């Protein structure tokens, strides 16, 4: 069993910033990657940013230059700094961990970008 704590999220005006944090704990072994996905209403869940053990970070084209992913391997945490937020960034953001050949999802946190 894997547990997630995902503080962060909320309402922000366009151009503003938010920081999402995710702490994973429990029966986690051989973590391959940690990162964030998001799902907007009536859309499929999509990758935002992930960091693999090879220290390679994948960003969605739509967030490159605005979002920054960071990970603490010792603590099993992954943070997403989101700057210059746009209304189209509005979505539920999910923490994701791939470990031991399995994928695990956090409960999600709502991010709303609106004036």
N, C-alpha and C positions, 0 to 999 in steps of 0.2 A: 504494500500500500504506500502511495506517495501523497504527501500533503503539500499544499501550496498556500502561501500567504502573499496576497497581491495588493498591497496598499497603493494608493495613487488613483489617478483618474479624476473625473469631475468635469465641470463646465469652464470653458475658457473662451476668450474672445479671439477672433481671427488675428493672427500675428503673435499670439501669446505662446507660452511655453508650459509644458507639464513634464513631470518625471514619473515614470512607472517603475515599480520595483517588484521583484518576484523572488521569493525564497522557497526553495524546494527541500523537503525533508522526508525521511522515512526510508523505505527499502529501495534505495537507489544505488545501483552499482554500474560501473563502466559507463559513465555519462559520455555520450558522443556529441550531443549538441544541446544548447539551451537558447531560447529566443522568444520572439513574440510574433503572433499572428493577429489578424483582426477580421471582424465580420460586420459589415454594414447591413442595414435592413434590406431584405430581399436580394442580397448578394451572397456569393460563396465566400467562405473563409479564405483569406489570402495571407501569404507570408509578408511580414513587415521587415524583420531582421533576425538572423540567427548567427550564432557563433559556434563553430565546431572545435573539437579538440586540437585540430591542426591550426588553430588561431585564424582561420579564415572566416571573415564576416560576409554574409550575404545580405544585401539590402534590396528592397523593392525599388524599382526605378523611381517611383512616385515619392519616395522619402529620402533619397540620396541627397546629401548636403544639408538636410534639415534634422534628421534623426541620428542619434549616436547610441550604439549598443555597447554595454560594458558588462563584464562577467567576473565574478570572484569564484574561482574554482574551489578554494578551500571552504567557502561558506555555502556553495551551491546557490548563489544568487545571481540574478541577471537584471540589469537596469536598462531602461530605455529613456534617454533624454530626448524630448520632442520639442523642437523650436520652430518658429515661423508656421504655426499650425494653421491649417486651412479648413473650411467647412467640410470638404470632402474627406478629411481625416476622421470625421465623426464615425464611431463604430464601437463595438465591444471588443476589447483587446484581451487576448488570451496568452498566458504564459505557456510555453511548450518545452518539454524535456524529452529527449530521446536517450534512453539508457537500456543497456542489456537487450538491444534489439526491439524495444517497445517504445511507443510514444505515449506520453502522459500530458494531460491538459489541466490548467488551472480553471477556476470557476468563471473567470472573466471579470473585467472591470470596464465600466462605461466611460468613454471619452466623448464629450460633446463640444464642438467648436461652433460657436454662434454668437452673434452680436445681440 
